[in-house]
């Protein structure tokens, strides 16, 4: 009967089975305290073995999956840390080199001023200043023609070339009288040029620098193309009012064979590129007056970069420590019992054993109370630390 009861307990994991088992053992051993004490280790093992082999296997698998995931994460973190350490070492070398250059530069006093060529700088300004005025006049006049119409008198006289190749001061004044906000058109193109200079002078990777420069040039070309197409439309509209038929109207009927379109594209874009490149070189030349300043700026940049890299390194160290602690904790769980033994099973067994004692007729009330107290004391002592 004991074997059958034990089998049922293992299969059903029910507190009532432990209570019945305790009652059965109490009657069998006539309520013996010594017998109860000897039975407790076996009851504990039975409660522990209730956990099925499949449950324990799943428990181990879950822990192993967590360990493997954390181990892979730990490898990634350590790889990042090694790469970061390499970057820090490289930047520290650059910083050390620049610091020595600054010291040498300060010791040379005015010798480095010879790097700056006044004649070269003035030669660049000699081209940049008139080119700046040309772009200012050109884009103001072009914007006026594109948005508010071309010169009708030139169309009446039979001229198909409606774009002012060499715009005058008067052309610009006329454009601003039409709408003073037209001055923003050349300013926008000057801004594109300054963006080109900033990109050329930036410390970004060549890959991103190339695509940045390409993007600015593409936007500039599209803006020029828009103005050119609008002028083509204005010429075509003006001719439609003046001529019913004729060679001029046919010539400007399609935008890609209209000479006005290509004049705007070529003059605008080429002048813009020349102005941007020459302005970039002029600023580089001007900066040579104080070469130490550029070195100091680079040094400041490297110092800020090292602070950022150190911060990232500290963060990685913290993540590595947390991952290692979690792996150690999971390894400890792997070697321990998957679940804590349910104490209620053992208490139910003791409860059934006490009920069996109360049914025994030869126990007085005082003996019964003493036995129950003794059983509770033995149970409490046994469950300590389990």
HELIX and SHEET records of a PDB file:
HELIX    1   1 UNK A    2  UNK A   12  1                                  11    
HELIX    2   2 UNK A   15  UNK A   28  1                                  14    
HELIX    3   3 UNK A   33  UNK A   48  1                                  16    
HELIX    4   4 UNK A   53  UNK A  107  1                                  55    
HELIX    5   5 UNK A  111  UNK A  115  5                                   5    
HELIX    6   6 UNK A  118  UNK A  148  1                                  31    
HELIX    7   7 UNK A  152  UNK A  156  1                                   5    
HELIX    8   8 UNK A  169  UNK A  178  1                                  10    
HELIX    9   9 UNK A  180  UNK A  182  5                                   3    
HELIX   10  10 UNK A  183  UNK A  201  1                                  19    
HELIX   11  11 UNK A  206  UNK A  242  1                                  37    
HELIX   12  12 UNK A  247  UNK A  251  1                                   5    
HELIX   13  13 UNK A  255  UNK A  257  5                                   3    
HELIX   14  14 UNK A  259  UNK A  287  1                                  29    
HELIX   15  15 UNK A  288  UNK A  290  5                                   3    
HELIX   16  16 UNK A  291  UNK A  335  1                                  45    
HELIX   17  17 UNK A  343  UNK A  359  1                                  17    
HELIX   18  18 UNK A  365  UNK A  383  1                                  19    
END                                                                             
